[in-house]
Amino acid sequence: MYRLMQPSDKAAVLALWQRERGESEEFAANAVERFAGQQNVYVAEENDAIAAVALAVPVTLQGRQGSYLYGLCGQGSLILAGLLDYLCAQQKLRGAGFTVAVPATPEQAALLQDKGFARAFALRCLPREVARNLWSQAEFDSVTAKKLCELREKFWPDTVQFTPERMAVVLGDLYSRGATIVANERGYGVYFRKEDTLYFVELMAEDDRAAEVLMEAAREKEVIVEKAVITVGAAQTLFLGEGTRQEYGMIRFDGEPFDVSESYMRLMLEG
């Protein structure tokens, strides 16, 4: 039986999540309660036990309401496939015209494809040398969740967006894993430093030079950095023609399909 999660299911849902995904109870509770909200958590029940769970986190894209499929886990591809169909059907009744996802494994990607999801939101990954420039100025870790949503809307409006409250959960996770946000009036970036390299998981700016200034400012802050590896949306104009294309997300339309060839999706709490 497929249904919405009830408050009495919480302990079983968190236990399943920990067992299947290997994440802490604290992370699972945060995902269920703050990222999705219990009213957006669907479960499969079998023999009076919770056998699978999936979150339908509200998102918007191009002014349309949709869902982000997150945390899908459980045993048995038939149970997971049925839960997927139920989740999408119920969300459609609530006004969601599409569902997006970031498959965690090739097996999950195959399951999603069987259920009507298609590849979308490809990325480009490119290495860059970072020059020393003492004059490159930016602020660090001053961007709030609300501000990050506004910056995304400014620099790439065609982006899968969370509410500021849900983006706060994403930001909290990024910071807990060591992320830094660099920003000025011409752009922003989210990066992790590993040894002498900055790994930018998101970078948006007015032009290539504005992006380079952000990287240069980050180099001055981190001192020992010499290079960067940047991930941008495949359709973004930054460093056009550079980099290697990487598959990232998927989308299923349960309402009228629309063009997502230039749409961007990233920072989806996928780890």
C-alpha positions, 0 to 999 in steps of 0.5 A, spaced: 500 500 500 502 506 498 500 512 502 502 519 505 507 518 511 503 519 518 507 522 524 507 515 527 511 512 521 517 517 523 521 512 527 520 506 521 522 511 516 528 514 519 530 507 521 529 505 513 533 511 511 539 510 515 539 502 513 538 504 506 542 510 505 547 510 510 546 517 513 545 519 520 538 519 524 539 527 524 540 528 517 534 523 515 530 527 520 532 534 517 531 531 510 524 529 512 522 534 517 525 541 514 527 539 507 521 536 504 516 536 510 512 530 513 506 532 508 511 531 502 513 524 504 510 518 501 511 511 503 510 504 501 507 499 506 508 491 506 506 486 511 504 492 516 512 495 515 515 501 512 518 498 505 520 504 501 520 511 502 520 517 497 520 525 498 517 530 494 520 536 495 516 542 492 520 546 487 519 551 481 522 552 474 520 557 469 514 559 474 511 552 474 510 548 480 513 541 481 517 536 485 524 534 487 524 526 488 529 525 493 531 520 498 528 514 494 530 508 498 527 501 499 528 494 497 525 491 491 524 495 484 517 493 483 515 497 490 520 503 488 516 503 481 509 503 484 511 508 489 514 513 484 508 512 480 504 514 486 508 520 488 508 523 481 500 522 481 499 525 488 503 531 486 500 532 480 493 532 484 496 538 488 498 542 482 505 539 480 506 539 473 513 535 473 518 531 477 526 532 477 531 527 480 538 526 481 539 519 480 544 516 485 546 510 481 546 507 474 540 502 477 536 508 479 537 512 473 534 506 469 528 505 474 527 513 473 527 512 465 522 506 465 518 510 469 518 516 464 524 520 466 528 523 461 535 526 462 536 533 463 540 539 466 547 536 464 553 540 467 560 542 464 566 540 468 572 544 467 579 545 470 582 552 470 589 555 473 587 561 478 592 567 478 594 571 484 591 578 484 591 582 490 586 586 488 580 581 486 575 583 492 569 579 494 566 577 501 565 570 504 560 566 507 555 572 507 550 570 503 543 567 506 539 562 503 534 567 501 540 571 498 542 565 494 535 564 491 535 571 489 542 571 486 540 564 482 534 568 480 538 574 477 544 570 474 540 564 471 532 565 472 531 558 468 533 554 475 530 549 479 529 553 485 527 551 492 524 556 497 529 560 502 527 555 508 529 549 504 535 552 501 537 553 508 537 546 509 541 545 503 546 551 505 547 548 512 549 541 509 554 544 504 557 548 510 557 542 515 561 539 509 566 545 509 563 549 503 565 556 502 561 562 498 564 567 495 560 573 492 560 580 490 556 584 486 558 581 479 557 574 481 558 568 486 560 561 487 560 555 492 566 551 493 570 546 497 577 546 498 582 540 497 589 541 498 591 546 492 585 546 488 578 549 489 572 545 487 566 550 485 560 546 485 556 552 483 559 558 479 555 564 476 557 571 474 556 576 469 562 574 464 568 570 464 572 576 467 567 576 473 568 569 475 575 569 474 575 575 480 571 570 484 576 565 483 582 570 485 579 572 491 578 565 493 585 564 492 587 569 496 583 567 502 585 560 501 593 562 500 596 555 498 591 554 492 593 554 485 588 551 481 580 550 480 575 545 478 569 548 476 562 545 474 557 550 471 550 548 467 551 546 460 548 551 457 551 557 461 555 562 457 561 562 462 567 559 459 563 557 453 566 551 449 570 549 455 570 543 459 567 536 459 559 535 459 556 530 464 550 528 465 546 530 472 539 530 472 532 527 470 525 530 469 518 527 468 512 531 466 505 530 469 503 536 466 504 540 459 511 538 457 516 545 456 523 546 454 528 545 459 534 545 454 537 551 457 534 549 464 539 549 470 539 544 476 544 544 482 545 543 489 540 539 490 542 536 497 544 530 493 551 529 497 
